[in-house]
């Protein structure tokens, strides 16, 4: 059992919530110290790539990336863009939300110039996935405020053979 395990087990007592704020601060400080160690870890990239494969660990990895604020750290997020865009489209609702927040942290100019290529790399796995993917892409462009990309995407949707995909353009009020 690690020192952290012992400290947390000792600290958390559901029957005694006196100084609950003090306990929270203590655990938050421990988490910050561990977060710093992970940020500096030589294998952080591989650790996070593996975490993206598990829905629960993916949520934690996305939460971790939300702490990145320094320009050098934001460059690290760019390296995860294929996984982040995939999660923003095909993840569970929580991970879709978190991944979109993380995507929005990177340099807007870089993102606007590059995000389409990452979206194009995401396969459509089944017949129902096509409408799902195109709808999630529209949502992502709206959240990021990329009006030109959204309009191009909605134009594509409005000219699609599928009625369901045409409805995406209609849902966003797009007209030719």
C-alpha positions in Angstrom: 0.0 0.0 0.0 1.4 3.4 -1.0 1.7 6.4 1.2 -1.1 8.1 -0.8 -3.4 5.0 -0.2 -2.8 5.2 3.5 -3.4 8.9 3.6 -6.6 8.8 1.7 -8.0 5.8 3.6 -7.1 7.6 6.9 -8.6 10.9 5.7 -11.9 9.6 4.2 -14.3 8.7 7.0 -18.0 9.0 5.9 -19.0 9.2 9.6 -16.8 12.2 10.3 -17.1 15.1 8.0 -15.7 17.7 10.3 -13.1 19.8 8.4 -14.4 18.4 5.1 -12.9 21.4 3.3 -9.5 20.7 4.9 -9.7 17.1 3.7 -10.7 18.2 0.2 -7.7 20.6 0.1 -5.3 17.9 1.2 -6.5 15.4 -1.4 -6.5 18.1 -4.1 -2.9 19.0 -3.2 -2.0 15.3 -3.4 -3.7 15.0 -6.8 -1.9 18.2 -8.1 1.5 16.6 -7.1 0.7 13.4 -8.9 -0.7 15.4 -11.9 2.6 17.3 -12.1 4.6 14.0 -12.0 2.5 12.5 -14.8 2.9 15.7 -16.9 6.7 15.3 -16.6 6.7 11.5 -17.0 8.8 10.3 -20.0 6.1 7.8 -21.1 3.1 10.2 -20.5 2.0 10.0 -24.2 1.8 6.2 -24.2 0.1 6.1 -20.8 -2.6 8.5 -22.0 -3.0 6.7 -25.4 -3.8 3.5 -23.4 -6.2 5.3 -21.2 -8.2 6.5 -24.2 -9.1 2.8 -24.9 -11.1 2.5 -21.7 -14.3 4.7 -21.3 -13.6 5.3 -17.5 -9.9 5.9 -17.9 -10.6 8.0 -21.0 -12.7 10.3 -18.8 -9.8 10.7 -16.4 -7.3 11.2 -19.2 -9.5 14.0 -20.7 -9.9 15.6 -17.3 -6.1 15.5 -16.9 -5.6 17.2 -20.3 -7.9 20.0 -19.3 -5.2 21.2 -16.8 -2.8 21.9 -19.7 -2.5 25.6 -20.2 1.1 26.4 -21.1 1.8 26.7 -24.8 4.2 23.7 -24.6 1.5 21.7 -22.9 -1.0 22.7 -25.6 1.4 21.4 -28.2 1.2 18.0 -26.5 -2.6 18.1 -26.9 -2.2 18.6 -30.6 -0.4 15.3 -30.7 -3.5 13.6 -29.3 -5.8 15.3 -31.9 -6.6 12.0 -33.8 -7.8 10.4 -30.5 -9.6 13.5 -29.3 -11.5 14.0 -32.5 -12.5 10.4 -32.5 -13.8 10.6 -28.9 -15.6 13.9 -29.8 -17.5 12.0 -32.4 -17.9 8.4 -31.1 -17.3 8.7 -27.4 -19.9 8.4 -24.7 -21.7 11.6 -23.8 -19.4 12.6 -21.0 -16.3 11.9 -23.0 -17.7 13.8 -26.0 -18.1 16.8 -23.8 -14.7 16.6 -22.2 -12.9 15.9 -25.5 -14.5 19.0 -27.1 -13.3 21.1 -24.2 -9.8 19.8 -24.6 -9.8 20.3 -28.4 -10.9 23.9 -27.8 -7.8 24.6 -25.7 -5.3 24.4 -28.6 -4.4 27.3 -30.9 -7.5 28.2 -32.9 -5.7 29.0 -36.1 -3.9 25.7 -36.1 -7.1 23.9 -35.2 -9.2 25.5 -37.9 -6.5 24.6 -40.5 -6.1 21.0 -39.3 -9.3 19.6 -37.8 -10.9 18.6 -41.1 -8.1 16.2 -41.9 -8.5 14.5 -38.5 -12.3 14.3 -39.0 -11.8 12.7 -42.5 -9.6 10.0 -40.9 -12.4 8.8 -38.7 -14.1 5.8 -40.4 -17.8 5.3 -40.7 -18.1 1.9 -39.1 -21.7 1.0 -40.0 -24.8 2.3 -41.8 -26.1 4.1 -38.7 -22.7 5.7 -37.9 -22.8 8.0 -41.0 -25.6 10.2 -39.7 -24.1 10.0 -36.1 -20.7 11.2 -37.3 -22.0 14.0 -39.5 -24.2 15.3 -36.7 -21.4 15.2 -34.1 -19.1 17.1 -36.6 -21.7 19.8 -36.9 -22.0 20.0 -33.1 -18.2 20.2 -32.8 -17.9 23.0 -35.3 -20.7 25.0 -33.6 -19.0 24.6 -30.2 -15.6 25.6 -31.6 -17.2 28.6 -33.4 -15.9 27.6 -36.8 -18.7 29.1 -39.0 -17.0 28.6 -42.3 -16.2 24.9 -41.6 -19.8 24.5 -40.3 -21.3 26.0 -43.4 -19.1 23.8 -45.7 -20.1 20.7 -43.7 -23.8 21.7 -43.8 -23.6 22.2 -47.5 -22.1 18.7 -47.9 -25.0 17.4 -45.7 -27.7 19.2 -47.7 -26.4 17.6 -50.9 -26.2 14.1 -49.5 -28.3 11.2 -50.7 -29.5 10.2 -47.2 -32.6 12.0 -45.9 -31.3 11.7 -42.3 -28.1 13.5 -43.3 -30.0 16.2 -45.2 -31.9 16.7 -42.0 -28.7 17.8 -40.2 -28.4 20.8 -42.5 -32.1 21.6 -42.0 -31.7 21.2 -38.2 -29.0 23.9 -38.3 -31.1 26.2 -40.5 -28.8 25.8 -43.5 -30.2 26.7 -46.9 -28.5 26.9 -50.2 
